[in-house]
Amino acid sequence: MKTKLLPFLALVATVFWMGCSPTYYETAAYDDLADEHQTIAVLPSQMVTTGRIPAEWTEEDLLRIEENESHAFQIAVFDEIAQRSGNRGGEILIHLQHYTETNAKLTEAGITARDSWTMAPADLAALLGVDAVVRTSMRKDMWLTDLESFGINMAQTAMILFGGSSPFPVPTKTSDVFLSASVLDGDSGITVWNTDRRAATDWNTRHSEIVRRLARVLARRFPYRV
């Protein structure tokens, strides 16, 4: 029995290792291009908001919120990658341009965060003086307000406490958040690494927490490991 289990355990270990290893997200171009990368920059994140946008939000409010969240996620990604950088085994071995320098150079060139979302990566890399850029995109599909989410959650809790139950589960999430992230070569614009992730918010899990959580997941999968 023990002998028969060995091949199965080896397969499980291999699948687990592949799921945890950052190389799992590297593209076919990684081996050809990544060795030339010395310095990378984290760009402001593209933000897209859809779904039940609060009626009281004006177009200006939405634009301001998206741009604030764009910079917040940029900083979160930078921080999480920087915390995992170093020369020891398993750490990320790449120079990171600080986000304040990145944003200052964009501003000096008259480029807003929103402008940068759709610019060619090669043009941005040349402007920033880096070998590759980290481009992220986050879509937030809004479902409920925090108050609606809280009310549904309390109602469900009350029904359980009094021995009742709902025949149909009622979601309490306030939004679904979808993240896509790529490392793009500064000369060709070719993707050398890519990952994506989905998370949900509710009245008790705010968007800021999800932003930090997604940035942490991204950094754990990030390439350029020693």
N, C-alpha and C positions, 0 to 999 in steps of 0.2 A: 504493500500500500504506500509506504514511504517513498519507494522508488518511482511509483506512478505519479506521485504528487509533485516530484521535482520539476518536470517540464512545465506543468501548470503554474507552479509558483514562479518559475523563471519568466513565463509569459506575463503574469500579473505584474512582476517587478519591472519588466521592460515597459509595459503600458503606463505604469505609474510614473516611471522615470521620464518617459516622453511627455506625459501630461504636465510635469513640473519643470522640465528643462526649457530655458529660454530659446534654445535652438529650434524648438518645435514651431516657432512663429517666424523664423527667418525665411526669406524668399530665396529663389534660385540665384539671385544676383548678389546675395550677401557675401559669399566667399570671394567674389570678384572685386567688390567695391569697398567693403567695410574696412579692409586693412589700410586704405588711403585716408580714412577719416581720423582726424586728430581732435577737432573741436566741433561741437554741435550746439545748436540753439533750439530752445523750446519756444515755438511760436504761440501767439494768443490763440486760444481755442475757438473754433467756429461753433456758434451756439444757434440752435434752431428750436423755436417754441411753437408747439401746435396743441390742438385739443381745446378744452374749455378754458380759454384765457379769461380771467376775471373781467367783467363788463366795465368796471371802474378804471381799468388800465387804459391809458391813452397810447397812441402809437409811439409817442416820445417816451412814455414810461417803459414800454416793452423794449425799445431800442437801448435805453439806459440800463435796464436790468440785464439784457443779454451781453452788453459790453462789460459790465461789472463782473458777471459770471465768467466771461471769457478770460479776463485777467486773473480772476480767482483760481480758475482751473490751471492756467499757465503756471502760476506760482506754486500750486499744489504739486503739479507734475515735476517741476524743477526741484522742489524740496525733497520729494520722495526719491528721485533719481540721485540727487546729491548725497543723501544719507546712505545710499548703497554703493557709493563710489569709493574706490581705493585700489591698492596693489595686492591685496591678499586674495587667496583663492575664492572664487565665486563672486567677487565684487566686480562692479562695473568700471572698466578701465577706459575712460574717455574724458576729455576736457569739456566742461560745460560753460558756455557763455552765460554770464548772469542775466537774469531776465530784465533787470533794470537797464543794462547796456543794450540788450536786444530792443526793448521798447524805446529807448532814447534814440537809437539809430533809425528806427521806423518813423518816429516823430520828426526827426531832423529831415528826413526825406519826404515829409508831408504825407505819410502813409498811416491811416488810422488802423486800429485793430480789425475793424470790419473789412477794410480794404485788403488787409493781409490774408484774409480767409480764402480769397479766390485768386491770389497772385501765384504765378509760377514758382515752384520751389527753388529752381535754379536762380531766378532773379533775386529772390529773398536771400538765398545763401550768399550770393555775390555781394549784395548790399551789406549784409551782416558780417562778412568776412569769415564764414565758417565752412566746413566741409560737408555738412549735412544738417537737415532741420527735422525737428520732431513736430509733426502736424497732427492735431487732434480735432475731432468733430463730436459734438454732443447734442443729441436731440432729446428734448423734453416734451413728452406727450402728457398734457395735464388732464386729470380726470375729476378730482374733487378739491374743494377748499379744505384747509386744515379743520375748520369748524364742522364741515360735513363729515369728514373722515372721523373726527372725534365722536360725533353724535352717533354714527353707525356703529362704531366700536363699542360705545357705552350701551347701546341698545342690545347688541349681540351678547355682551357680558351679562346684562340684566336677564335676558331670556335663559341663559345657561344657569344662572343662580336660582331662578325660580322654576327650573325643571323643564323649560321649554326649549324648542329649537326651531330654526328656520328651515323650510323644505329646500330652499335654494341658498347657497352661500352668496353673501353680498360683499363685494370687494370694498376695502377701506383705503386703498392706496390713493394718494393725491396725484401721483404722476409716475410714468415709466420713463427711465432715463437710459438712453442708448449711447454707448461710447464706441468710437472707432479711432484708432491711433496708428500712425505710420512713421517710420524713419525714412526720409527721402534723400537720395544722393544729391549733393549740391551742384554737381556738374550736369548730370543727365536728368535729374528729377525722378529717377527710377526708385521704386520702393524696395528697400532691403529688409524691412521688418514690418510686421503688421499684427495687430490684435484688436479684439472687440469685446465688449462686455455689456451686460444689461443689468439694471438694478431698479428697484421701486422705492418710492418715498411714501410716507403716511404722516399723520399728524404728530407722531412721536419720533419720526426719523426725517429730519429736515434735509433740504437739498444740499446744504453746506456739508453735512455729514457724508452724504452719498458722493459728493465731489471728492472729498479726501479719501474715501474708501476706494473709489475708482482709480484715483491717482496712485494709490498704494498697490493695487492689483497690477496696473500698468508697469510700475517700477519693478515689481517682482519678476515680471516676464521680460524685462528690458534686456537687449543684447549687449555686445561688447564686454563680455565677461572674461575675467582672467582665466 
